[in-house]
C-alpha cells in the first residue's frame, strides 16, 4: 500500500469477515510494543495489515483481528488499554480509520475518555464541532428533559451555582437550536425572566453537575 494510504475496513457485517480472522495467529499473545505499533499505524492510516504482518512476522488476519478487537471493544479491550509505545495524535488531522473507531465507540456508548486514550488524543478533540458537543449534552440527559429544560438547568448552574458544565459556545448553540427548532424565542424569553427556579430544574441541574463531576474522576 502506498505511503499515506489508509487500511480499508468495512462497516457492514463486521469490520472483517469471520473467515479472515478465525486463525490461530489471531489469538497469540501480543507484546505491548507490537500491539501499539499496529494501533499507531492503523490510527495514522499509514500501513496495510499485509505490510504490518510482514513487519511483525504475523498473518494479515491476525493484524485485522487485533484491530477488530479494539474497534468493537471485545472483552473490554478499550477500557483496559493503556498506551505504552504510542505517540500523541493531538491536533493532527483526523484519519478515516480514527473516525471509524469514533463512530463504532459512540454506537456502543463507550465513555469518550477511553476512546481518546486509544486514539492518543485529548478527550476534547472528540467534540469535532459545536453540533457534536450539543449532541453529547442531549445524550447525557436523554429521556430526562427536553432541550428547553436543559437550557434552563444550565442557566441555573451558571448564574446560581456558579459551576457551568458546558462551554459558552455550546450553550449559545443550544439556545439557537431551541429557538429555531424548538419552542422558539418566546419560550426562551420566558425562562430568562422567570422569577425563581422550579424544583425540577434544580434537580436536573444538580444531576448534570453530578454526572460531570463523576466523569472527571
C-alpha positions as CSV (number, residue, x, y, z in Angstrom):
1,X,0.0,0.0,0.0
2,X,1.5,3.4,-0.9
3,X,2.6,5.7,1.9
4,X,-0.3,7.7,3.3
5,X,-3.0,5.3,2.1
6,X,-5.3,4.1,4.9
7,X,-6.1,0.5,5.7
8,X,-9.5,-0.4,4.4
9,X,-12.2,-1.6,6.7
10,X,-15.8,-2.4,6.2
11,X,-18.6,-1.2,8.3
12,X,-21.2,-3.8,7.1
13,X,-21.5,-7.2,8.7
14,X,-18.4,-6.6,10.9
15,X,-15.2,-4.8,10.0
16,X,-13.5,-8.0,8.9
17,X,-15.2,-11.2,7.6
18,X,-15.1,-14.0,10.2
19,X,-13.4,-16.3,7.8
20,X,-10.5,-13.9,7.6
21,X,-9.9,-13.6,11.3
22,X,-10.6,-17.1,12.8
23,X,-7.0,-18.2,12.7
24,X,-4.6,-19.4,15.4
25,X,-2.3,-16.5,14.9
26,X,-5.1,-14.1,15.8
27,X,-5.2,-15.5,19.4
28,X,-1.4,-15.5,20.0
29,X,-0.1,-13.2,22.8
30,X,0.7,-9.7,21.7
31,X,3.5,-7.7,23.3
32,X,2.8,-4.1,24.2
33,X,5.3,-3.0,21.6
34,X,3.8,-4.9,18.7
35,X,0.2,-4.1,19.8
36,X,1.0,-0.4,20.0
37,X,2.7,-0.5,16.6
38,X,-0.4,-1.9,15.0
39,X,-2.6,0.7,16.6
40,X,-0.2,3.5,15.8
41,X,-0.1,2.7,12.1
42,X,-3.8,2.0,11.9
43,X,-4.9,5.3,13.5
44,X,-2.4,7.2,11.3
45,X,-3.7,5.4,8.2
46,X,-0.1,4.6,7.2
47,X,0.2,0.8,6.8
48,X,-1.9,-2.0,5.5
49,X,-2.5,-5.2,7.5
50,X,-0.4,-7.1,4.9
51,X,2.6,-4.7,5.4
52,X,2.3,-4.9,9.2
53,X,2.1,-8.7,9.0
54,X,5.4,-8.9,7.1
55,X,7.0,-6.4,9.5
56,X,5.9,-8.3,12.7
57,X,6.0,-11.9,11.4
58,X,2.3,-12.3,11.7
59,X,-0.5,-13.0,9.3
60,X,-2.7,-10.2,7.9
61,X,-5.6,-12.0,9.5
62,X,-4.0,-11.7,12.9
63,X,-3.4,-8.0,12.4
64,X,-7.1,-7.5,11.4
65,X,-8.3,-9.5,14.3
66,X,-6.3,-7.3,16.7
67,X,-7.7,-4.1,15.2
68,X,-11.3,-5.5,15.2
69,X,-11.0,-6.2,18.9
70,X,-10.3,-2.6,19.7
71,X,-12.9,-1.3,17.2
72,X,-15.6,-3.4,18.8
73,X,-14.2,-3.3,22.4
74,X,-14.2,-7.1,22.6
75,X,-13.7,-8.3,26.2
76,X,-13.4,-4.6,27.2
77,X,-10.1,-4.2,25.5
78,X,-10.6,-0.5,25.1
79,X,-11.4,0.0,28.7
80,X,-8.3,-1.9,29.8
81,X,-6.0,-0.4,27.3
82,X,-3.1,1.9,28.3
83,X,-0.7,3.1,25.6
84,X,3.0,2.3,26.2
85,X,4.8,2.8,22.8
86,X,2.5,5.3,21.2
87,X,2.9,8.9,20.1
88,X,0.4,11.7,20.6
89,X,-2.0,12.5,17.8
90,X,-3.4,15.6,19.5
91,X,-4.1,18.3,17.0
92,X,-3.4,16.1,14.0
93,X,-5.8,15.7,11.0
94,X,-8.4,13.0,11.6
95,X,-8.0,9.9,9.5
96,X,-10.7,7.7,8.1
97,X,-9.7,4.9,10.5
98,X,-9.9,7.1,13.5
99,X,-13.4,8.2,12.5
100,X,-14.4,4.5,12.1
101,X,-13.3,3.9,15.7
102,X,-15.1,7.1,16.9
103,X,-18.3,6.0,15.2
104,X,-18.2,2.4,16.5
105,X,-17.5,3.5,20.1
106,X,-20.2,6.1,20.0
107,X,-22.7,3.4,18.9
108,X,-21.5,1.2,21.8
109,X,-21.8,4.1,24.2
110,X,-18.2,3.8,25.3
111,X,-17.0,6.7,27.5
112,X,-15.1,9.2,25.3
113,X,-12.3,9.2,27.8
114,X,-11.4,5.6,26.8
115,X,-11.8,6.3,23.1
116,X,-9.5,9.3,23.4
117,X,-6.9,7.2,25.2
118,X,-7.0,4.6,22.5
119,X,-6.6,7.3,19.8
120,X,-3.9,9.1,21.8
121,X,-5.9,12.3,21.6
122,X,-7.3,14.7,24.2
123,X,-10.9,13.9,25.1
124,X,-11.9,17.5,24.0
125,X,-10.9,16.6,20.4
126,X,-13.7,14.1,20.2
127,X,-16.2,17.0,20.0
128,X,-15.3,17.9,16.5
129,X,-18.0,20.6,16.1
130,X,-20.3,22.6,18.3
131,X,-23.1,20.4,17.0
132,X,-21.2,17.3,18.3
133,X,-21.0,19.0,21.7
134,X,-24.7,19.7,21.7
135,X,-25.4,16.1,20.7
136,X,-23.3,14.9,23.7
137,X,-25.2,17.2,26.1
138,X,-28.5,15.8,24.8
139,X,-27.3,12.2,25.1
140,X,-26.3,12.7,28.7
141,X,-29.9,13.8,29.6
142,X,-31.7,11.6,27.1
143,X,-35.0,10.6,28.3
144,X,-34.9,13.1,31.2
145,X,-35.7,16.6,29.8
146,X,-36.4,18.5,26.6
147,X,-33.8,21.0,25.3
148,X,-35.5,24.0,26.9
149,X,-35.3,22.4,30.3
150,X,-31.6,21.7,29.7
151,X,-31.0,25.3,28.8
152,X,-32.8,26.4,32.0
153,X,-30.8,23.9,34.1
154,X,-27.5,25.2,32.6
155,X,-28.6,28.7,33.4
156,X,-29.1,27.7,37.0
157,X,-25.6,26.1,37.2
158,X,-24.1,29.3,35.7
159,X,-26.0,32.1,37.5
160,X,-26.8,30.5,40.8
161,X,-24.5,27.6,41.4
162,X,-21.6,29.2,39.5
163,X,-20.5,25.8,38.2
164,X,-21.1,25.6,34.4
165,X,-20.5,22.2,32.9
166,X,-20.5,23.3,29.2
167,X,-18.7,25.9,27.3
168,X,-20.3,29.3,26.4
169,X,-20.2,28.3,22.7
170,X,-22.1,25.1,23.4
171,X,-24.7,26.9,25.4
172,X,-25.2,29.6,22.8
173,X,-25.6,26.9,20.1
174,X,-28.1,25.0,22.2
175,X,-30.2,28.2,22.6
176,X,-30.0,28.9,18.8
177,X,-31.2,25.4,18.1
178,X,-34.1,25.6,20.5
179,X,-35.2,29.0,19.1
180,X,-35.0,27.7,15.6
181,X,-36.4,24.1,16.0
182,X,-38.0,24.1,19.5
183,X,-40.5,26.2,21.2
184,X,-38.9,29.5,19.9
185,X,-37.6,32.8,21.2
186,X,-40.8,33.5,23.3
187,X,-40.3,30.4,25.4
188,X,-36.6,31.2,25.9
189,X,-37.5,34.7,26.9
190,X,-40.0,33.4,29.5
191,X,-37.4,31.3,31.3
192,X,-35.0,34.3,31.3
193,X,-37.5,36.5,33.1
194,X,-39.0,33.8,35.3
195,X,-38.9,34.6,39.0
196,X,-37.2,31.7,40.9
197,X,-36.2,28.3,39.8
198,X,-38.6,25.3,39.7
199,X,-37.6,22.3,41.8
200,X,-37.5,20.0,38.7
201,X,-35.0,22.4,37.0
202,X,-32.8,22.5,40.1
203,X,-32.9,18.7,40.3
204,X,-31.9,18.4,36.6
205,X,-29.1,21.0,37.0
206,X,-27.6,19.1,40.0
207,X,-27.9,15.8,38.1
208,X,-25.9,17.3,35.2
209,X,-23.3,18.6,37.7
210,X,-23.1,15.3,39.4
211,X,-22.6,13.5,36.1
212,X,-19.8,15.8,35.0
213,X,-18.1,15.5,38.4
214,X,-18.2,11.7,38.2
215,X,-16.9,11.6,34.7
216,X,-13.9,13.8,35.6
217,X,-13.0,11.4,38.4
